Amino acid sequence: MLLGSAGLAASVLAGCLGSGATGNSGGSGNASGRSGDTLPTPVQGDPDADVTVAAFEDYACPHCRSYVLDVLPRIEEQYVSSGRIRYEHHDFPIPVADPESYTAANAARAVATRTDGEAFWTYSRSLFEKQSDLGPELYASLANEMDLDGDAVREAAVNRNYKQTITADRQRGVDMGVEATPTVFVDGSALSEYTFDAISSAIESAL
């Protein structure tokens, strides 16, 4: 079932709710290099596919954890690996937890700037798997396990080096009517549920 943005918040499957704050406290987001720029949206699948699935998530949201660990793998298997869709990750720190909703998103973006696209998705999944331990030490240890500079990732997270990107992503969600996480869109239309069946049905209708 697809919804207009006006009915999104009231009809979405149980999720983490919130509105208002955009995470403007803490960190300048003006470190040298790419950190002060707005980074590309993390994408997997065929970037030129006819159908785009976009998910707005908060790394501290338990409903997002369930979605990423239980639903997303099925979407990846059936639609992403075959190149049938373009799948996008968008940050939407409600925040469920402050500072972790923001710092975890910054850590994931730090990994994205240092590796290929696949590493971002691996690291992002690991953050959800270890959601109860979100914090600077976890950000570093997960990066180290991937043979990355854990200290650099931790510093980028704590300093919120990618705040500009994450704030812009969140505002994009607000403009689209997002008030809860996770929220999933198929070709710009919000789904009333984030179950595999609901997402698969919307994808099949759009293909």
Buried (B, 14 or more C-beta within 10 A) or exposed (E): EBBEBEEBBEBBBEBBBBEEEBBEEBBEBEBEEBBBEEBEBBBBBBEEBEBBBBBBBBBBBBBBBBBBEEBBEBBBEBBBEEEBBBBBBBBBBBBBBBBBBBBBBBBBBBBBBBBEEEBBBEBBBBBBEBBEEBBBEBBBBBBBEBEBBBEBBBBBBBBBBBBBBBBBBBEBBBEBBBBBBBBBBBBEBBBBBBBBEBBBBBBEEBE
